C-alpha cells in the first residue's frame, strides 16, 4: 500500500472519530501508531519515517481544521510519553519531560511529530478526549474516563489494526438518576 493511501485512511478515520465523538475545538486527540504494523511487520521492528511523516501530515491537517490539539504517543522505550505542542501542554497543565524521540527510542511517528510540530514538547501523561490506536499501541492510559469504543468505517490503517474511542463524563447516581441527552 502506498503512503498516499495510508494518509487517506488516516484522514478518514480522524475525521470520522472527531465527528462521532463530537470533539470540540480546544479538546485533544491522542494517537498511538506503530508504523511497523502499518506496513505489515511486527510492532517495533521496521518503523518507517516516510509512512510516519505522511500520517502525521494527514493528522495535523485534520486536527488544525477542527481546532483540536494533537498528541502523539511515544513507544514503550520512552514510557509512552507524548509529543504535543507547548500550547496544548500549557492549556491542560501537562508535565513536561526532557527527552527527544528518535525512530528506535520513541518511534517513527513520535519522531515525525517532534520534527514537524511548531514548538514541540514531550509530556509524561495526558487525558485526551478521543484517541486513535493504530497497531495496538495501547493508548488507553492517555484517555479521559469514560472511554467509549467506536467502530469506524475503516478497521485498519495499512495492515495495522485500528481501534478508536471518544470519551464522556462518568454517569453517576444510579437507576433513579436522570441524564441530559
N, C-alpha and C positions, 0 to 999 in steps of 0.2 A: 504494500500500500504506500502511495506517495505521501509526502509530508503535507501537500495541499489538501488531500482527502482527510487526513488526520486532523488538520486545523479546522476543516469544515465540520467534522464531527464534534470537536471540542466547542466550537462556536454554537452549534445547535444545542448541545447538552447544556451549556452555561445559560443560554437564553431561555431554554425551556424551564430549567430549575429556578431561575430568578422569577419567571412568571408564575409558576405553580406555587412557589413559596412566598409569593408577594413580598419579595425582598425589596426594601425601600432604600432610597438614596441615603448614603451615610452608614449603611449596615455593611456587614463583612461576609465575603465568600472565601472559604478556605479550600485549597486544592492540594491534594497529595497525588503524586504521579510517579510511577515507575516507567521511564521511557524504555527500559529493557522489556517490560511486559508489553508495552505498546507495539514494539517491533517483533514480538513473538518469542522473546527469550525469558529466562528466569529472572525474577526481580533481583536487582543488584549486580548483574553480570555483564551487561552490554549497553549501558546507558548511551544515549545519542544526543549530543549537543544540538545537532541540526533539528531533530524532532522537537527537543525541548524549546528551542528558540521559536519555532513555528507555533507550537502550542501556547507558549507564553504570549506571543504577539496576538493570537486569537483571543486569549482570556483577557488581556489588558484592554483590547478594543471593546469587548462586550461590557466589562465592568466599568470602564470610563463612560461609555454611552449611558449606563444606568446610574452613574454616580455612586457606585458601590466600591468599597475598599477590597483589595485582593491580598490574600496572604497565601504564600506557597510553603508547604511543609517540607522540611529537610528530611533526609533519611535517618535511620537509626544511629548512624555514626555521629550525628550531631544531636542525638537525643530528641529527634523530631521537633527541633526548634523551627521557627518560621521566618521567612523573608517577607517583609512588608515595607511600607513607607513610613517615614517619620510622622507624617500627618496622621495616619491611622493609629500608630502607637501612642501619640500624644492625646488623641481624642479618647482612646479607651484605657489609657494608663497602663499599657503593657510594659513589662520589664525588659529592657534592652540587655542583650548579652554580647560579648565580644568574640566573634569568630567570622570567618569568611568561607562560605561554602565553595567547594570545588567538586568537580564531577565525581570523584571517588570518595568524597567525605562531605556529604550534603546532598549529592545527587545532581544530575544534569538539569533537572527542572529548577531546583533551588539556585543553581549557578546561573542559569539563564535569567531568572528573576533578579538576582543580585546585580547582574551586569546590565540589566535593562530598566529597572525601576529608577525613577527620579528620586534621589535621596533614599536609597535602600538601607534598612537596618534589620538586624536579627533580633527577634524576641523569643522569650522562652516558652510562653504559652498564651493562648487566646481563648475567647469564647465567641465563635463565629455564629452567624445567623443561618448559614446554609453551607453545604460542602459538596464537593465532587471528589470521590476517591477513585483514581484511575490506576488499576493494577494492584488493588488490595494493600494499600499503604497504611491503613488504619488511622484515619483522621478523626475518629470519634472523640478522642481526648480533647480536641480543639473545637467541638461544637457545644453551643449552649444547651441546657436542658429545656425542653424535651425534644430529642431528635425524632423527626417524622420521616421514615423512609419513603422515597419516591421512585416509582418505576418510570424511567424516561423512555422516549421513543427508541433511543439507541441503548443497547445493553453493553456495548463495547466501544472503546476508542482504539482503533487499530485492532490489535489482538488482545488488549487488556480488558479485564472485567471492569465495568463501570458501576459504581454504587453512588447514589445521591441521597441527600437529605436536606430538609429545611427544619427549622426549629420553632417551637411555640412555648409560651409560658406553661408551667405545670398547672393542671386543673386540680383545684383543691375544694374541699367542702363536702364531699360525699354525695349520696344519692338525692338529697333534698336541695342541693345547691343548683343555682341557675347560672348559665354561662351565656355571655354575649356571643353572637354568631360571628 
